[in-house]
Amino acid sequence: LVLFICCYCCSCRPVHKVNYSSDLDAKVPSHLHCVSPTRLTVTSDPSDRCVKARLVHKGPVLSCVQKDGTEMLKAKIRGECSSFILTLKCNSCFSKIINRNDLYAPDKCDLRTTQPDVVLLAGFTIRKSPSFLRDKEHPCHLEMEGDDASVFGCPSAAPSRAPPAVRSEAKYTYTPLNALKPKTVVNVYGVVTFFKPPFPSKGSDYSSMIKITDQSDAKVCCNIFAKNMDDHPVILKVGDIIRLHRFKTELYNDSMMLITCRGWSAVTFDGIIDSPVVPRSTSKSFHFVESEKRRVQELRQWAADQSVLSNDLTVPLSVVKPCMYFNLTCQLLAKAVMDSRCVLLKVWDGTKCQHPLLNVAVPPDSVEGESTVAKDRMNLTANVLVYDNHIEVARSLKPGMFLRIFNLHALSQRAPDEQSNQTEQLTFHLHGGTVYGRGLRNIPQDSQELPPLKRQLENHVDLEDDDEVNDDTLLEMWYTPPESVVRTCQHTSQRVTLAQVKRSTPPLVCHVRAQVKTYHPQQLYQCLKLFCSKCKIMREVPDDNTIAELFCESARGYQPCHETWAARSSASLSKQGRNISMYISIDMVGDDTQSQLIFVQGMTLNEVCMLSRDHKNLVPVRSDNGRMNLIDLTAPFLFCRDKRYYGCKECSLNTFENPVFTGVETWDEHTVAEALGVQLMEYRLLMEFKLEDHTDTLEALLWERNAERFFSVSAVDASAKQDVQERIQTIMDTLQPQGSNIEERPWLDLCLSVYTVKDNGRNKVCYQITDAEVREVN
């Protein structure tokens, strides 16, 4: 419950400071007795009562018009032994007693403190709360006005958000990293050589990973799990110093690992030599003594001499180039949720990017934060698109926060119809996953990383965004050049309405102008299909879970394959209780690995995907009584870099009896399928648009080559490349913006093919979009 206390000030009221909370009780006048805020009512007599509570919030000093400009402020206090919250409106002098830095400066009024002081209030007046029906908090508020009003304060007597208390006594011993033993709980110091910012784990916790080293030159991996992201150690760059208490040691793959256990804590320090040794901790209390300060300084000096720690990828926007992966220290100006898979962050670091930046289309009413018009014009604002597992963190950020973004990707883009000599524009992507430490986190306000950034931002303090904004400026600010769908056919047919199309007799090719009312599937990954050109069967692309289960099943009951044409190499993974083998044709032994066709047995899906990064053609197989055979054709029969290829179950011979591997200069999906007797299935795009004009609606298919032409992508690239998938999603969001009505959507100039098919013995009229593509309008 919330209780208002209003203090108005014409002259300074009595304010008193004590050092300990217990001393406040001695300050209670003999004619008063101390009561809890929970016992105050509108009918209570305040003349014989005082209130002792903790300050939990205060507002700015305001001028009260009703009181002839008298200054006042509003604050909230919480009862010492209750959860009731009481809100005060107080004079500016009261702010001094809650600001530990200004207790002895009654002529100042610094409101920046966040210390939850303990206060004792007397001489107040009880009023009815005007906001009680709305906020359902305390039915009263208090006004501190009159000669009897007085305040006693005890700074930081019971801090809830105060800086961590540092205890001086030494009681911990620290183990060098090369002396760690399994199954023990240890305390260690180390220098960070690699880290991944906190990210949601598969369970309910947040997870982060750190690799550290010390003067022993041992390297140890640390896995940290915590319920809240803010409980993880604050690591901002490689070279930071970290101290870990109560971590459990485990031996994993012959390497020592540190894992959080009950009561763990972590403290970090900036790794820069000669910078102040200021602990960064998420704990409310921790030990830090002089000997540990020397330990931090020694680690800094040692780390500075190690070349492995000098590769800091943090750069300003002014030096960013296309295709770079870099770390960015910046301030968040505004953000917008694009859809369930993407969040836009508008950030700046006070430097001007040397390349023109791409404007990202965002509806103005979906943006949270300040206007960036002036900064956009000066090429100071970077638009960062955040994807996948980083979205939860991005949603929690507030404009004004300072951020460090790790492994940010700068991509140059050009509209499809632009010439090669036209200037490309930069956009920034924080892709999904955590490889290379990819992620983002907010930087604490007291971090030593911030002063240089703040000084850079202050160079643009006079940059205002409240200048006159006309319609052209709004379009420039919020929208990229609009994308239009145009016909590429050579027909000269007159344009007709949808109602006329539905009344026409097929076959027919006609031109229409319509809008997209809806489309299917809404989950765009479902528009990718597998199609057999021989038997005309179409099936869904299986998900990774289904494929992974097939790989695990094929690895059970491992038996090596005995083929006269194959050379085999095997390995036993004793800890995992399984074996893996790799086979190549004897004819290919000695060939370059890029031209080899490699057969793998007993591997998991993840292992095959990792191996395919370095080997072009991988074929997963299993053993049937010692004879080699393909895994169930529900799974891919070929992994080629980031692409996967599938075979038709009905049309494939699937035999290894007489494979022929000679005479092939280049192995690709077609030559591999032919050698293995597999009928290759093709990737196809299939969507259904519900079109509408002022006369009628109809459902039209967008299929195979026409779909690829429409989106200017290939289906096989859409199966493997994230930027291609993003292009399809962006186009559909343009044709049917989220939350828009039909009047706000663009008109499409389309060529429709009208034809009939047999459906249960009856002729069914169908419509298909042909010869159309999306282009940017300059």
Salt bridges, closest charged atoms under 4 A:
ASP25 OD1 - LYS52 NZ 3.28
ASP48 OD1 - ARG49 NH1 3.06
GLU80 OE2 - LYS52 NZ 3.96
GLU80 OE1 - ARG54 NE 2.82
ASP102 OD1 - LYS108 NZ 3.73
ASP110 OD2 - ARG112 NH2 2.84
GLU143 OE1 - ARG127 NE 3.54
GLU143 OE2 - HIS141 NE2 3.66
GLU145 OE2 - LYS67 NZ 3.39
GLU169 OE2 - ARG167 NE 3.86
GLU169 OE2 - HIS287 NE2 3.48
ASP205 OD1 - LYS227 NZ 3.52
ASP217 OD1 - LYS219 NZ 3.71
ASP240 OD1 - LYS237 NZ 3.52
ASP240 OD2 - ARG280 NH2 2.83
GLU250 OE1 - LYS183 NZ 3.07
GLU250 OE2 - LYS248 NZ 3.76
ASP254 OD1 - LYS575 NZ 3.75
ASP270 OD2 - LYS237 NZ 3.29
GLU292 OE1 - ARG243 NH1 2.85
ASP339 OD2 - ARG341 NH2 3.45
GLU370 OE2 - LYS375 NZ 3.21
GLU424 OE2 - ARG414 NH2 3.16
GLU449 OE2 - LYS237 NZ 2.52
GLU449 OE1 - ARG404 NH2 2.71
ASP465 OD2 - LYS375 NZ 3.47
ASP467 OD2 - ARG377 NH1 2.82
GLU540 OE2 - LYS529 NZ 2.69
ASP544 OD1 - ARG644 NH1 2.81
GLU563 OE2 - ARG627 NE 3.04
GLU607 OE2 - ARG578 NH2 2.40
ASP624 OD1 - ARG622 NH1 2.42
ASP632 OD1 - LYS649 NZ 3.44
ASP642 OD1 - LYS643 NZ 3.84
GLU669 OE2 - HIS670 NE2 3.66
GLU682 OE1 - ARG684 NH2 2.59
GLU682 OE1 - ARG705 NH2 3.95
ASP696 OD1 - LYS502 NZ 3.63
GLU704 OE1 - ARG684 NH1 2.27
GLU708 OE1 - ARG705 NH1 3.23
ASP717 OD1 - LYS643 NZ 3.73
ASP717 OD1 - LYS721 NZ 3.84
GLU726 OE1 - HIS429 ND1 3.72
ASP749 OD1 - ARG487 NE 3.27
ASP749 OD1 - ARG495 NH2 3.79
ASP771 OD1 - ARG709 NH1 3.66
GLU773 OE2 - ARG775 NE 2.75
